[in-house]
Amino acid sequence: MTHPSAADQIAAPSAAERAYRHLKRAILEQLHPGGSLVSEGEIADATGVSRTPVREALLRLEAEGLVRLFPKRGALILPVSAREIADVIEARRLVETHAAAQVWPRRAEIRADLADLLAQMRTAHAAGDLTALMAADRAFHATVVDAAGNRILAELYQRLRDRQLRMGEASFRLSPRWAETALTEHAAQLAALDSDDPQPWITAVAAHIDSAARVFLSPR
């Protein structure tokens, strides 16, 4: 009989982790939109696990502010509020402008990666692939934050972008000029890296976040 290696056993996610990943992805991608109610049984059936690990997953998601649990009824997917959008944007601005300042002395190390991601954004835009465009956009920002070297801030930033993901795609679909603006602003950031003055780079980073804020907070 062939037994799984120790590495395989370590790598395999637990039942609770599988349920957590499944439901979180469904929430972030708005497969379960804000205001909908999902039951433990639905999640258990979808993931092939029992209800006990589903409850563990729901408790984690409640702690992250994505659901509210109602005993014997299930979990309410919390809708995105204007306050949440404003808070996420403010936190992003703090993290990203700090990271931009930190990476300036090592900007040559990330320039090629950022240029490649901008090329991916342009290709996705030309193909009309919004999902790929948003993935490359997210990677562009994360490259800067990761390069700053603060793991705690990098983890916080990933959580912020997770929260933004569920408020993002619908907003961007309703803002057709967002893609052109994002491409222009990312190109401006890349050009600013070639300057001898860090201020245009930091200003370009902050201006791009402000553009995202206008998209998210504009009335629909």
N, C-alpha and C positions, 0 to 999 in steps of 0.2 A: 504493500500500500504506500502511495506517495503522500507524504505529509507536507503541508505548507511550511516554508522556511520561516525563521524568526522574523526576517525583514518583511515577508508577506503578511505575517500576523500583525506586525506593528502598523503596516501601511493600511490594512483593511479598516475602514471606518466602522464604528459601532452602529447598532440599530438606531440609537438616538441621534447620532451624527447624520446618518442617512436621512432620517425624517426631517432633521433640522435643515440640511442643505436643500432638500426637495422643496420644503415649504417656503424657505427664505427666497429661493430662486423664483418660485411662483409669485411671491409677493412683489419682489423687485421688478420682475418683468410684467407685472400687472395681469398675470393670468388669474389671480384672485384680486380684483380691484378693491380699493378702499370702500368700506361700508358693507362688504360681503361677509357672510358667516360660514365658516368651515367647521365640520365636526371631526372629532378624533377618528371616527370610523372611516371617513373619507380619506384622511391622510394615511391611516393604517393600510387601507386597501391599495392606495396608490403607491406606497413604498414597500409593501410586503412585510411590514413589521407589526408587532403587537401594540396595544394601546399604551402600555407603560412607557416605552421609549418615545412615543408620540407626545405624551404629557411632558416628558423631560424637554423635548424639542420646543414645545409651546412655551414652557417656562422661560427658556432662553430668549425666545422671540419677544415675549412680553417684557423681559428685562431690557431688551434693545429698543423698546417702544414701537414695535411693529404690529403687535396684536394686543387685544384685551380679552382675558379669559372669562367665560361665564360657565360656572359649574353646570353640568348635564346638558348644556346647549352647544358648547364649542368655543371657537375663537373668532372674535370680530377683527377683521383686518382694518386697522385704523387708517382713516383717510389722511391725505397730506393736507396740512393746514398752512395758511400764509405765514404763521409764526414759525413753523418748522422750516419752511423754505428760507426765511430771513435768517434764522439761526444757523442753518447749514452754510449759507453763503458767507455769513460773518466769520464762522469758524474756518472755512476754506481760505478766506482772504488772509487771516492771521497765519495759518500754517504755510500757505504757498508763498506769501511775500517773505516770510522768515526763511523758508527753504531757498528762495531765489537769491537772497543775500548770502546765504551760507555757501552756495555752490559757485558763486562768481569766481573765486580764485581758481576753481577747477573746471571752469566752463568748457575748456577744450576736451575734457574727458567725455562729455555728454553731447557735444554738438552733433556728431555723426549719427548718434541714436535718434536725436530729435529730428534731424533732417530726414531720416528714414521713415519715422512715424508720420511726419508731415506728408511725405510722398504717399504713404498708405492712406491717409485721409483723403488726399486728392483722388486717388484711384477709386476709393469707395464712393466718393461723391459723384464721380463721373459715371459709375455703375448704378447709382441710385440706391446703394446699400447703406441705409441709415444705421443699421446695427453695427456693421463693420466700421463705419465712420465714427460712431460713438466709442467703440472699443479702442480705436487708434487714438482718439482724442483723450480718453482716460489714461492710456498708456503714456502719452506725451506728458501729461501733468505728473503722473506717478514717477516717471523717470527723474524729474527734477526733485521731487520730494524725497525719493529714495536716496538720491545722490547726496543729499544734505547730511546723511549719516546718522540721523536720530531715529532709532527703531521705534520708539514709542510714538513719535509724531507720525512716522510712516504708517503704523498700524491705525492710529486715529484717523489719518487721512483716508485710508481704505474704507473705514466705516462711514465716513462722511460721504464718500462717493457711492457707497452702497445705498445710503439713504437718498442721495440725489438721483440715482438710477431710476427709482420708481416715480420720481416727479419729473424726470427728464424727457423720456422719449415722446410722451404725448405732447409736451410743450413744444419740443422741437418739430414734431410733425405739423403742428399748427403754426410754426414760424419758419416758412420755407427759406427765408433769407438768412437763417441762423448759420447754415453750412458755409455760405460764402463769407459771412462775417468771421466765423471761427477760423477758416483757412487764412484769411487776410491777417487776423490777429496773431495766429501762430507763426506766420511768416515774419511778422514784425518782431516777435520775440526772438526768432532765430537770427534775424539781422542784427538785433541789439546785442547779441552775444559777441559780435565782431567789433563792438565798440571798446574804447579804452575806459569808458565811464560806466559804472554799474547802474547808475540811476535810470537810463532809458530801459534797461532790461527789467528792473524791478517795477517800473511804471507800466511797462507793457504787460507784465504778468498780472498786476492789479487791475488794469483796464479790461483785460479779458474776463476776469471774474465778475467785474461790474456788468459786462455785456450779458453774461449768463444770468445774472440777477434780474436784469430787465426782462429777459425772456420768461423766466419763471414767475415773476411777480406781475406781469402784464395781465390785465383782465381778459377773460375768454368769453 
